[in-house]
Amino acid sequence: MALLHSSFYRFTPMAEPTAFAEWLRERGAARGLGGVVLVAEEGLSAAIAGDAHAVQAFEAELQAQPGLAGLHFKHNACERRPFSRFKVSVKREIVAFGVPGVSGQDTGTHVSPQRWRELLADPDTVVLDNRNTFEFKLGRFRGAIDPGVAHFRDFPAYVEAHRDDWQGKTVAMYCTGGIRCEKTAAWMRAQGLQVAQLDGGILNFLEAFPEDAARDWQGECYVFDKRIAIDATGRETGTTAEQVFTDPGDAWRLARAKRLDGGS
């Protein structure tokens, strides 16, 4: 039976996140899925995996829920199950940005993978990696800048330090699946910057260009599950957590990765 990995998110008001989390647990268990799902009043974020037909049936059930019609799922084929269990958590935010009052609602800054390729070739584009340094070291888009942050909440300080230098340019920003860019893009526009965010992130780009993504993507992409990393074709690479987390400050990340419960 083919195994399928699916990642997705949606910023949409959740009136009763605890009740919705219970429903997710029940449906995930019924479908025999593994994964990590975060639910908050601002929406949900998830990475799940299982038999392809079970994943697709779960996706159909999700899209029938209020506020989740047309949910965008990013898919990868799997050689083994990426998750040991199906974990659903209720959080204050589905992504913690560190700046109060920033909404992840659609900002109108999304660009398609095709348009992203054009921006990479434009000399007036600043290509900004909106991830942690350990992720950047493993793989990145050509010409991308590493903000050098250890945590996503440190990202705003880096932007503020370079805001004046970026005036008049397009800041083309990306992350793994797109969710970290949602809040960042809204906040950066409020800072007077011209922003373009890669719709669906790296995973959507690799899915859009299965034959030649390596033309623009260099190295591997960290994926927060048992696979650890995938290459430009979306296939598991064999890279280990020990090879990724070599900095002593990443000891807690290494421990989490070795528990194989996934991440966000």
Protein Blocks (a to p, Z undefined) as FASTA:
>chain_A
ZZdddddddddddfblmlmmmmmmmmmmmnopacdddddfkbccddddddfklmmmmmmm
mmmpghigoiacdddddfbdfbfbdcddddfbfbdghpghiafbdehlaccfklmmmmmm
pmkbccddfbdfklmmmoccehiacehiabfklmmmmmmmmmmmmgoiacddddfkommm
mmmmmmmmmnopacdddehijmlmmmmmmmlmmmmmgcjddehianopacfkopaehiaf
klmmmcfklmmmmmmmmnonopZZ
